[in-house]
Amino acid sequence: MAVVGLLWLPIRLWEERDGSVQVAVLRAGLAAVIWGLLFVFVLGRFGKPRPAEAERTAAWATTETALRRGEPPADEAGRAAVADNLPAVRRGALVGAAGGVLLLGPLIVLAIRAGWEFAAVGFGIVLVAILAEAVRTGRRERRLRAALTPVRGS
């Protein structure tokens, strides 16, 4: 979303030459949210991995399945794949949450100040969804990490 917003901002500033910079930023933010979500949906739904990445894609699919189920796979190769990908899962959740707050937080404030309450509510809904997904992913990641850690006893 941030990249799309940065691409849209000069266009919106040029369109609003005589208008408000605040309105241009809000319009660029709206375009960023809409196009960013559309891009993620299309890429997740129709994106096909290249054949050279087949092994990595299979390992990631195993990790996604383990995250959904909340338990690691039974086979050793699957457990290794999940253990290797857990740091990336944690980073993704943290970067998504931080990026959502840094992008959408100021847009919410700006929308409220400009009197665009409907846009502020929309930005807020998207932010809550991003944060909820980050929290859910973080909890599942911790649960998987705990399940993969061998118990050391006496």
ChimeraX commands (.cxc) that place a marker at each C-alpha (Angstrom):
marker #1 position 0.00,0.00,0.00 radius 0.5
marker #1 position 2.82,2.39,0.81 radius 0.5
marker #1 position 4.39,1.91,-2.62 radius 0.5
marker #1 position 1.09,2.45,-4.39 radius 0.5
marker #1 position 0.45,5.54,-2.25 radius 0.5
marker #1 position 3.85,6.97,-3.16 radius 0.5
marker #1 position 3.12,6.34,-6.84 radius 0.5
marker #1 position -0.32,7.99,-6.64 radius 0.5
marker #1 position 0.77,11.00,-4.58 radius 0.5
marker #1 position 2.47,12.98,-7.39 radius 0.5
marker #1 position -0.50,12.35,-9.66 radius 0.5
marker #1 position -2.95,13.57,-7.02 radius 0.5
marker #1 position -0.79,16.59,-6.19 radius 0.5
marker #1 position -0.70,17.52,-9.86 radius 0.5
marker #1 position -4.49,17.14,-10.14 radius 0.5
marker #1 position -4.99,19.31,-7.02 radius 0.5
marker #1 position -2.65,22.13,-8.12 radius 0.5
marker #1 position -5.09,24.79,-7.02 radius 0.5
marker #1 position -6.69,22.73,-4.26 radius 0.5
marker #1 position -5.64,21.35,-0.96 radius 0.5
marker #1 position -2.53,19.23,-0.43 radius 0.5
marker #1 position -4.43,17.50,2.35 radius 0.5
marker #1 position -7.13,16.37,-0.09 radius 0.5
marker #1 position -4.46,15.16,-2.53 radius 0.5
marker #1 position -2.80,13.09,0.19 radius 0.5
marker #1 position -6.16,11.61,1.23 radius 0.5
marker #1 position -7.04,10.71,-2.35 radius 0.5
marker #1 position -3.63,9.10,-2.81 radius 0.5
marker #1 position -4.20,7.21,0.45 radius 0.5
marker #1 position -7.58,5.96,-0.70 radius 0.5
marker #1 position -6.08,4.80,-3.97 radius 0.5
marker #1 position -3.25,3.12,-2.06 radius 0.5
marker #1 position -5.62,1.16,0.16 radius 0.5
marker #1 position -7.89,0.13,-2.69 radius 0.5
marker #1 position -5.12,-0.83,-5.13 radius 0.5
marker #1 position -2.95,-2.37,-2.40 radius 0.5
marker #1 position -5.73,-4.68,-1.22 radius 0.5
marker #1 position -6.65,-5.55,-4.80 radius 0.5
marker #1 position -3.01,-6.35,-5.58 radius 0.5
marker #1 position -2.67,-8.62,-2.54 radius 0.5
marker #1 position -5.91,-10.41,-3.40 radius 0.5
marker #1 position -5.00,-10.94,-7.06 radius 0.5
marker #1 position -1.45,-12.01,-6.28 radius 0.5
marker #1 position -2.60,-14.43,-3.58 radius 0.5
marker #1 position -5.37,-15.83,-5.72 radius 0.5
marker #1 position -3.75,-16.03,-9.15 radius 0.5
marker #1 position -0.01,-15.72,-8.56 radius 0.5
marker #1 position 1.85,-18.83,-9.68 radius 0.5
marker #1 position 5.35,-19.55,-8.41 radius 0.5
marker #1 position 8.14,-20.12,-10.87 radius 0.5
marker #1 position 9.36,-23.72,-11.28 radius 0.5
marker #1 position 12.75,-22.80,-9.81 radius 0.5
marker #1 position 11.03,-21.86,-6.55 radius 0.5
marker #1 position 9.02,-25.09,-6.23 radius 0.5
marker #1 position 10.87,-26.39,-3.15 radius 0.5
marker #1 position 10.64,-23.07,-1.33 radius 0.5
marker #1 position 6.97,-22.73,-2.25 radius 0.5
marker #1 position 6.24,-26.23,-0.95 radius 0.5
marker #1 position 8.00,-25.42,2.35 radius 0.5
marker #1 position 6.02,-22.21,2.68 radius 0.5
marker #1 position 2.75,-24.06,1.94 radius 0.5
marker #1 position 3.62,-26.50,4.73 radius 0.5
marker #1 position 4.19,-23.56,7.09 radius 0.5
marker #1 position 0.88,-21.94,6.12 radius 0.5
marker #1 position -0.94,-25.22,6.75 radius 0.5
marker #1 position 0.73,-25.58,10.14 radius 0.5
marker #1 position -0.26,-22.00,11.02 radius 0.5
marker #1 position -3.88,-22.65,10.08 radius 0.5
marker #1 position -4.02,-25.92,12.03 radius 0.5
marker #1 position -2.04,-24.63,14.99 radius 0.5
marker #1 position 0.18,-27.68,15.16 radius 0.5
marker #1 position 3.37,-28.71,13.38 radius 0.5
marker #1 position 3.41,-31.46,10.78 radius 0.5
marker #1 position 4.12,-35.02,11.88 radius 0.5
marker #1 position 6.98,-35.68,9.46 radius 0.5
marker #1 position 10.50,-34.43,10.16 radius 0.5
marker #1 position 10.89,-32.62,6.82 radius 0.5
marker #1 position 7.69,-30.67,7.43 radius 0.5
marker #1 position 8.77,-29.76,10.95 radius 0.5
marker #1 position 12.11,-28.51,9.61 radius 0.5
marker #1 position 10.37,-26.42,6.95 radius 0.5
marker #1 position 8.08,-24.85,9.53 radius 0.5
marker #1 position 10.97,-24.15,11.90 radius 0.5
marker #1 position 12.93,-22.48,9.08 radius 0.5
marker #1 position 10.01,-20.25,8.09 radius 0.5
marker #1 position 8.86,-19.15,11.57 radius 0.5
marker #1 position 11.24,-16.14,11.72 radius 0.5
marker #1 position 9.83,-14.90,8.40 radius 0.5
marker #1 position 6.30,-15.35,9.73 radius 0.5
marker #1 position 7.12,-13.28,12.81 radius 0.5
marker #1 position 8.82,-10.58,10.71 radius 0.5
marker #1 position 5.87,-10.45,8.34 radius 0.5
marker #1 position 3.41,-9.98,11.18 radius 0.5
marker #1 position 5.51,-7.25,12.77 radius 0.5
marker #1 position 6.21,-5.42,9.50 radius 0.5
marker #1 position 2.54,-5.64,8.51 radius 0.5
marker #1 position 1.37,-4.22,11.83 radius 0.5
marker #1 position 3.99,-1.46,11.89 radius 0.5
marker #1 position 3.42,-0.57,8.24 radius 0.5
marker #1 position -0.34,-0.48,8.74 radius 0.5
marker #1 position -0.05,1.83,11.74 radius 0.5
marker #1 position 2.51,4.09,10.06 radius 0.5
marker #1 position 0.51,4.37,6.84 radius 0.5
marker #1 position -3.08,4.28,8.00 radius 0.5
marker #1 position -2.74,6.07,11.36 radius 0.5
marker #1 position -1.77,9.42,9.83 radius 0.5
marker #1 position -4.35,8.97,7.07 radius 0.5
marker #1 position -7.07,8.50,9.69 radius 0.5
marker #1 position -6.02,11.67,11.49 radius 0.5
marker #1 position -5.77,13.58,8.21 radius 0.5
marker #1 position -9.20,12.35,7.09 radius 0.5
marker #1 position -10.81,13.42,10.36 radius 0.5
marker #1 position -9.23,16.88,10.12 radius 0.5
marker #1 position -10.41,17.23,6.51 radius 0.5
marker #1 position -13.96,16.21,7.41 radius 0.5
marker #1 position -13.78,12.93,5.49 radius 0.5
marker #1 position -15.33,10.79,8.23 radius 0.5
marker #1 position -16.33,8.01,5.85 radius 0.5
marker #1 position -12.74,7.67,4.61 radius 0.5
marker #1 position -11.47,7.75,8.21 radius 0.5
marker #1 position -13.83,4.90,9.11 radius 0.5
marker #1 position -12.66,2.93,6.06 radius 0.5
marker #1 position -9.01,3.46,6.94 radius 0.5
marker #1 position -9.80,2.43,10.53 radius 0.5
marker #1 position -11.50,-0.78,9.43 radius 0.5
marker #1 position -8.54,-1.73,7.26 radius 0.5
marker #1 position -6.13,-0.92,10.10 radius 0.5
marker #1 position -8.09,-3.03,12.59 radius 0.5
marker #1 position -8.12,-5.93,10.11 radius 0.5
marker #1 position -4.35,-5.65,9.59 radius 0.5
marker #1 position -3.67,-5.52,13.34 radius 0.5
marker #1 position -6.03,-8.41,14.06 radius 0.5
marker #1 position -4.31,-10.56,11.44 radius 0.5
marker #1 position -0.89,-9.63,12.84 radius 0.5
marker #1 position -1.94,-10.57,16.37 radius 0.5
marker #1 position -3.50,-13.83,15.22 radius 0.5
marker #1 position -0.41,-14.73,13.20 radius 0.5
marker #1 position 1.87,-13.83,16.11 radius 0.5
marker #1 position -0.05,-16.04,18.52 radius 0.5
marker #1 position -0.04,-18.95,16.10 radius 0.5
marker #1 position 3.68,-18.47,15.45 radius 0.5
marker #1 position 4.43,-18.60,19.19 radius 0.5
marker #1 position 2.28,-21.70,19.60 radius 0.5
marker #1 position 4.09,-23.44,16.74 radius 0.5
marker #1 position 7.49,-22.38,18.08 radius 0.5
marker #1 position 6.57,-23.85,21.48 radius 0.5
marker #1 position 5.36,-27.08,19.88 radius 0.5
marker #1 position 8.59,-27.42,17.90 radius 0.5
marker #1 position 10.88,-26.75,20.86 radius 0.5
marker #1 position 12.04,-30.02,22.38 radius 0.5
marker #1 position 11.20,-30.46,26.03 radius 0.5
marker #1 position 14.30,-30.57,28.20 radius 0.5
marker #1 position 13.79,-32.43,31.41 radius 0.5
marker #1 position 15.76,-34.16,34.05 radius 0.5
marker link #1:1,2 radius 0.2
marker link #1:2,3 radius 0.2
marker link #1:3,4 radius 0.2
marker link #1:4,5 radius 0.2
marker link #1:5,6 radius 0.2
marker link #1:6,7 radius 0.2
marker link #1:7,8 radius 0.2
marker link #1:8,9 radius 0.2
marker link #1:9,10 radius 0.2
marker link #1:10,11 radius 0.2
marker link #1:11,12 radius 0.2
marker link #1:12,13 radius 0.2
marker link #1:13,14 radius 0.2
marker link #1:14,15 radius 0.2
marker link #1:15,16 radius 0.2
marker link #1:16,17 radius 0.2
marker link #1:17,18 radius 0.2
marker link #1:18,19 radius 0.2
marker link #1:19,20 radius 0.2
marker link #1:20,21 radius 0.2
marker link #1:21,22 radius 0.2
marker link #1:22,23 radius 0.2
marker link #1:23,24 radius 0.2
marker link #1:24,25 radius 0.2
marker link #1:25,26 radius 0.2
marker link #1:26,27 radius 0.2
marker link #1:27,28 radius 0.2
marker link #1:28,29 radius 0.2
marker link #1:29,30 radius 0.2
marker link #1:30,31 radius 0.2
marker link #1:31,32 radius 0.2
marker link #1:32,33 radius 0.2
marker link #1:33,34 radius 0.2
marker link #1:34,35 radius 0.2
marker link #1:35,36 radius 0.2
marker link #1:36,37 radius 0.2
marker link #1:37,38 radius 0.2
marker link #1:38,39 radius 0.2
marker link #1:39,40 radius 0.2
marker link #1:40,41 radius 0.2
marker link #1:41,42 radius 0.2
marker link #1:42,43 radius 0.2
marker link #1:43,44 radius 0.2
marker link #1:44,45 radius 0.2
marker link #1:45,46 radius 0.2
marker link #1:46,47 radius 0.2
marker link #1:47,48 radius 0.2
marker link #1:48,49 radius 0.2
marker link #1:49,50 radius 0.2
marker link #1:50,51 radius 0.2
marker link #1:51,52 radius 0.2
marker link #1:52,53 radius 0.2
marker link #1:53,54 radius 0.2
marker link #1:54,55 radius 0.2
marker link #1:55,56 radius 0.2
marker link #1:56,57 radius 0.2
marker link #1:57,58 radius 0.2
marker link #1:58,59 radius 0.2
marker link #1:59,60 radius 0.2
marker link #1:60,61 radius 0.2
marker link #1:61,62 radius 0.2
marker link #1:62,63 radius 0.2
marker link #1:63,64 radius 0.2
marker link #1:64,65 radius 0.2
marker link #1:65,66 radius 0.2
marker link #1:66,67 radius 0.2
marker link #1:67,68 radius 0.2
marker link #1:68,69 radius 0.2
marker link #1:69,70 radius 0.2
marker link #1:70,71 radius 0.2
marker link #1:71,72 radius 0.2
marker link #1:72,73 radius 0.2
marker link #1:73,74 radius 0.2
marker link #1:74,75 radius 0.2
marker link #1:75,76 radius 0.2
marker link #1:76,77 radius 0.2
marker link #1:77,78 radius 0.2
marker link #1:78,79 radius 0.2
marker link #1:79,80 radius 0.2
marker link #1:80,81 radius 0.2
marker link #1:81,82 radius 0.2
marker link #1:82,83 radius 0.2
marker link #1:83,84 radius 0.2
marker link #1:84,85 radius 0.2
marker link #1:85,86 radius 0.2
marker link #1:86,87 radius 0.2
marker link #1:87,88 radius 0.2
marker link #1:88,89 radius 0.2
marker link #1:89,90 radius 0.2
marker link #1:90,91 radius 0.2
marker link #1:91,92 radius 0.2
marker link #1:92,93 radius 0.2
marker link #1:93,94 radius 0.2
marker link #1:94,95 radius 0.2
marker link #1:95,96 radius 0.2
marker link #1:96,97 radius 0.2
marker link #1:97,98 radius 0.2
marker link #1:98,99 radius 0.2
marker link #1:99,100 radius 0.2
marker link #1:100,101 radius 0.2
marker link #1:101,102 radius 0.2
marker link #1:102,103 radius 0.2
marker link #1:103,104 radius 0.2
marker link #1:104,105 radius 0.2
marker link #1:105,106 radius 0.2
marker link #1:106,107 radius 0.2
marker link #1:107,108 radius 0.2
marker link #1:108,109 radius 0.2
marker link #1:109,110 radius 0.2
marker link #1:110,111 radius 0.2
marker link #1:111,112 radius 0.2
marker link #1:112,113 radius 0.2
marker link #1:113,114 radius 0.2
marker link #1:114,115 radius 0.2
marker link #1:115,116 radius 0.2
marker link #1:116,117 radius 0.2
marker link #1:117,118 radius 0.2
marker link #1:118,119 radius 0.2
marker link #1:119,120 radius 0.2
marker link #1:120,121 radius 0.2
marker link #1:121,122 radius 0.2
marker link #1:122,123 radius 0.2
marker link #1:123,124 radius 0.2
marker link #1:124,125 radius 0.2
marker link #1:125,126 radius 0.2
marker link #1:126,127 radius 0.2
marker link #1:127,128 radius 0.2
marker link #1:128,129 radius 0.2
marker link #1:129,130 radius 0.2
marker link #1:130,131 radius 0.2
marker link #1:131,132 radius 0.2
marker link #1:132,133 radius 0.2
marker link #1:133,134 radius 0.2
marker link #1:134,135 radius 0.2
marker link #1:135,136 radius 0.2
marker link #1:136,137 radius 0.2
marker link #1:137,138 radius 0.2
marker link #1:138,139 radius 0.2
marker link #1:139,140 radius 0.2
marker link #1:140,141 radius 0.2
marker link #1:141,142 radius 0.2
marker link #1:142,143 radius 0.2
marker link #1:143,144 radius 0.2
marker link #1:144,145 radius 0.2
marker link #1:145,146 radius 0.2
marker link #1:146,147 radius 0.2
marker link #1:147,148 radius 0.2
marker link #1:148,149 radius 0.2
marker link #1:149,150 radius 0.2
marker link #1:150,151 radius 0.2
marker link #1:151,152 radius 0.2
marker link #1:152,153 radius 0.2
marker link #1:153,154 radius 0.2
view
